[in-house]
Amino acid sequence: MVSLTLLSVIRHYHASSTLYDDTITMYDILLEMRKIRCLNNDVFFEVLSLLPTKTLFQLKCVSKAWNNLISDRSFIQSQLQRTKLSISGFIFQDKFPWLNKDIKTVTYIPVDEEDFQFKHKIFDFLPEDVVVLSSCHGLICCRSCFPTQDPTIYICNPLNKEMTKLSWNSLGNDSIISLAFDPSQNSIDISTEFKLVTVEAFEIGGEEEQEEKSNILNNKSIFVKGILYWQTDGDNILTFDLDKELSWLISVPIPATEFKTIPQTVLKKDFIYGVSRTLSSLNGHLSIWKSLEMMEKEFPKLFYNLRGRVMQDVSICDTPWMNPMAFNGGILLLRVSAKIYLYHFESGKMEVVCVAPKLGLSAMFQPILLPYSMSLVPLK
């Protein structure tokens, strides 16, 4: 089949596209296009909609016709239905641990590149510097950096550099605003529909008992199957069903009181990972450390004694030695001591991303860190 030949050439282009061979592979694609000029757009539609987003974005430069096809809403809707959205990277933004003041620098950490070339200008198409708030199916919710005379919320797509903005007079540094967007539930063939949900405050407990308050952790929300989830600094997760307009609290599987020292959690895509310096917690929740301990027995001189390290007293410093920072799509981003690692659960591969100070001061504490998946979803 001619269409299958074209698909094979395109896949070869995606697999081998580097700085030196783009010209050759693109030339192969153009030659293949000349052979199938007689075919209508339906063939291109069916073939191209099977390709991943990153490949399609590169192929938009093949011709004006391909650019128009790949940018068409009906095509994008079909591509979203026929392919699986996968994580492309993490968006990191530094913040002051003890000051309610914005830091403008934003860093994008790609997970599909071997050398982890950080990108610092992914939001350069926006009219001002922003603070990232939420990420959902390829769209990013941001707000103006303070101080500002015109507080604004931006919903943008960093891939196609499109955005829409909303004036938000009550916007503040500590505003908790989450983006809810699911193209599988709301078709984008005519327009792109999304919702913004803001949380003011909530309390746990009654008047007759000792009042216990839990604070929602900003930039710590996910949207799954019509429900928003917010991580808190207590033993609960706040949820909100957008269709039913109902909210409730879910108790975490392991309360903080079960840990003898400092617990850390990551909430992403229905997964909750707890890490403590207690040995039982490590054995129960991150099997990666089991494998490291087994290898330590074989190569004792090459491995740091994890068992001894996690059992050390932490009274001197309350900064966790191990901190799972974000988890999405089977990829865990975590800090161990002063280094940032990527761990791929499916392959068991672990990579060093960088030393933590390279990302900023808050990399050792709790920075703003959002997972990002490339998407062609338009906002115009």
Helices and strands as residue ranges (DSSP letters): H 2-16, H 22-35, H 41-48, H 53-59, H 64-71, H 73-82, E 89-93, E 106-110, E 130-136, E 139-144, E 152-157, E 162-167, E 176-180, E 195-199, E 216-224, E 227-232, E 236-241, E 246-251, G 256-258, E 264-268, E 271-275, H 279-285, H 288-298, H 306-310, E 322-328, E 331-336, E 339-344, E 349-355, G 356-358, G 361-364, E 368-372
